[in-house]
Amino acid sequence: MHTIARLLVATGVVACASGAAWAQQPPIKPGLWQIHVEEDSGEMAARMREMEAHMKSMPPEQRKQVEAMMKQHGVSMGSPGDMRICLSKEQLARDDWQGRREQSGCKTDTTRSGNTWKFHSSCPAPQASETDGEAVFASPENYTVKSTTTSSEGGQSRTMKMTAVSKWLGADCGDIKPAQPSKRK
């Protein structure tokens, strides 16, 4: 189960990096989105393959429970590097793409020029990070986010470059629920 948790954190980081970057509603449609993520080291793809192998080794009932939990949190995993997320109209309107923005504690500055939004995000511990990125909205149904994140964990500094290509699949999210805002404790 720890492998699954690590992967959800990794994919959540991608989604949050994208979602936390905007000071206003992005020019995209609500609904079901397919996101293909590539990163320079291949670490995320390796984690996703590891999770896929772990999921296959689970008893069928446990696998169904994990898949249902992920869908309830707004994510459905596909092949390594691919995921589907459901973004509601309300999430986009309140700048809360993944329901984790308030929880993150990150500070983000964004500049817009036409269909290109550039951002810098600084996040505190436990895994301090700095991210610089750019989102290009080709249309309300397609956008690409490129980012470079430098993080520090356990005294080790790491740099990860990612590209997320997002394609709108339709207004109906099917059985994938939009992520709900986190409750602060």
N, C-alpha and C positions, 0 to 999 in steps of 0.2 A: 504494500500500500504506500510505502514511502516513495517509491519510484513514481507512482501516479501523482502524489502530492508535489514532488519536485517538478514534474512536467507541467502540472497546472500552474505552478508558480512561474515557470519559464514562459508559458504561453500567456499568462496573465501580465507578465512584464511587457511583452510585446503589445498586447491590447492596451495596457495602461499607458505605455509610452505614447501610443497613438492617441488614446483618448484624453490624456491629461494635457496634451499639447495645445488644445484649442481654448481661446478665450471667448469664443462664441460658437454657435451651431455650425458644424461643417456642412458644406453644400452637397450632402448625399441623401439618398432615400432611406427611410426606415425599412426594415425587413430582414430577410436572410442574406447574409454575406458569406462568400467563400474567400478565405485569406490564405494565400500561399506565402510562406515565410522561408527566406533563405538567409543564412548567416555565414560569414566567411570561414569559420573554423569547423563547421559541420557538427558542432556539439549538440545543437538543438535537434537536428535530424537523428543523431545517434541516440539521444534521450527518447525521442519519439519511437524509434525502432525498439529500444529497450522496453518502453511502456507497452508497445504492441505485443511483444513477446510475453511480457508479464501478464497482459490481459488474456492472451490465448491460453496460458497455463492455468488460469483461474477456473474454478468450477462454474458452469453456465449461470447458475443463479447469482453468484457473486459478481460475475462479469456484467450481467444485466443491471444489477444494483449500481455498480460504478458508472456504467454508461448513462443510466437514468439520472444519477447525481450530477454528472457533467452537463447533461441537457438542462437540468433544473438551474444550473449556474450559467446557462447561456452558451455552452460550448459543445460542439460535436467534433470529434477528431476523425480525420480521414487518413490518407497515406502520409508518411513522414513529411512534415513541413506544411501540411494542409489542415485547416480547421474551418468549421462553419460557426458563425455566431449570429445571434438574433439581436438586432438593435431596434428598439421601439421608438416611436415618434417622441414619446415623453423623455426617453434617455437623451436623444439628440437635442431636444429643446432645453434640457437642464444641464447640458454638457456633462453627462454622466454615462458614458458609453458602456462601462463595465461594472458600474456600481461600486467601484473601489477608489474613486478619486479622492473623497474626503479622508479616507483611511490612510492614504499613501504619505501625506505630509510633504509631498513634493512641491517645489516652487517652479513655475514655468513661465517663461516669457515667449510670446509669439509675435511674429510680424507677418503681415499679409501683403502680397502683391499679386493681384489678379487671381489666378487659380493655384498659386504657389504659396504655401504657408511654411515659414521656417520657425523652428523652436529650439530653445535651450531649456533643459530641465535639470534641476538639482534636487536630489533626494537624500534624506538623512539616513542614519543607521536604522536598522541593524546591518543593511547592506548599502552603504553610502554609494551614490553613483552620480555621474554627470552625463547628460545625453545631449547631443546636438543632432538635429534632424531636419528633414524637409519632406513635406507632403505635397504632392501634385495631384490635383483633382481634375482628371481628364474629362469627366462628366459626372452627373449625379449617380452613375452606376459603376464607375471605375475610378480608383485612386491608388497611388503608390506612395508608401512611406519609406524613406531611407534614413537610417540613423546610425550613429556611432556612440556607444556607451562605454564609459570607463568606470569600473566599479572596484571596490575594495572589500575583500572578504577574507577574514583570518590573516590579515597582514599581507595578502597577495593582491596585486593590482592586475586587473584584466581589462582588455579592450575587446568589444564585440561589435562588429558591423553587421547590420541587418537590412534586408529589403523585404517589405511586405506588399504584395500585389493583391489588391482587393477587388472583388467583382460581385455586384449585386445579383442575386439569384431570383429574387421576387419578393413581393409584399408579404406572402404567407410563410411564416417560420415553421409551419408544421408542428412537430412535437418538441422543438427546441424553444425553451422559454427565454424571454429577455432576462438578463441578469438583474437582480434586485439590488437597490442601494444597501450598502453595508450599514448596520446599526452600530453606532459608537457606544463603547462601554465606558 
